[in-house]
Amino acid sequence: KQGVIADIILFHPYDGGHWGFDCMGGTDAEKYDTALDKFYLRYAIARLASHSNVWWSMANEWSFNKCKGRGVNESAKSPHPSPSPVWDELFETLAAADPYGRQASIHNGNLLYNHSRPWISHVSLQGMEETTPAIRQKYGKPTLWDEVRYEGNITSSFGSLSAAEEADRFWWGAALGVHVGHSETVLRAAVKDDDAQPLWWAKGGTLVGESPPRIAFFKQLWASTGADFGALTPAHASYGQAGDPVSDTLTGDS
């Protein structure tokens, strides 16, 4: 009812054996057995796929899940993808089991997945801003910067952007023809226990940062031009001597 998309992360590499979801087929990548992973995928789809606001994110930082790393090329550099036969197999299971064909992608770590695969509906990116124009052109699919770091004041660099820096990612992304995701990691001074901190990034709740109204202003400004973001065409012209991504901006009649 609120227009919220539930982008469900199915796997991640940070379980550390707590729940066992990261390496259900064993820790030896060469002998990894996907049977339990496939059972889990079919279960998740049966429970959740009927909800029209569900998207699938096969994994968070998939290349760091080393037990599923058979056939991966650690030397691959963006915009070139790495082979990923185990993840391909899991995507095949996902696509076959999902009767609704919900949107699906996978979140990168240091390596890029091959987004030309038919089960991939959109490109999901963390970082790789400088190669985004080449990635977008290579795959010809909607591209989403789903992690651009976060507005916040935690000690980790990924969560210490100012509100202006967070909002700037939306201007930057729009210029390159990509959609941008927002999050925040703002510590409450009155909460002394770190585990009790209600960080929106991890626990949801109420946004308290200053970037949302800045992003809303940008959205309103964009809407006031009458330009349909989805109808604009990424240009590949260079301006003067510049051949940098800044020249790969959007063009349209508006």
Sequence and secondary structure as in RCSB ss.txt:
>XXXX:A:sequence
KQGVIADIILFHPYDGGHWGFDCMGGTDAEKYDTALDKFYLRYAIARLASHSNVWWSMANEWSFNKCKGRGVNES
AKSPHPSPSPVWDELFETLAAADPYGRQASIHNGNLLYNHSRPWISHVSLQGMEETTPAIRQKYGKPTLWDEVRY
EGNITSSFGSLSAAEEADRFWWGAALGVHVGHSETVLRAAVKDDDAQPLWWAKGGTLVGESPPRIAFFKQLWAST
GADFGALTPAHASYGQAGDPVSDTLTGDS
>XXXX:A:secstr
     EEEEEE S  TTSSS S TT S GGG   HHHHHHHHHHHHHHTTSTTEEEEEESSGGG GGG TT  TT
  TTS    HHHHHHHHHHHHH TT   EE   SSS   TTSTT  SEEEES TTTHHHHHHHH S EEEEE   
EE  SSGGG B HHHHHHHHHHHHHTT EE   EE   TT   GGG   HHHH     SSHHHHHHHHHHHHHHT
T  GGG EE     TT  SGGG  EE   
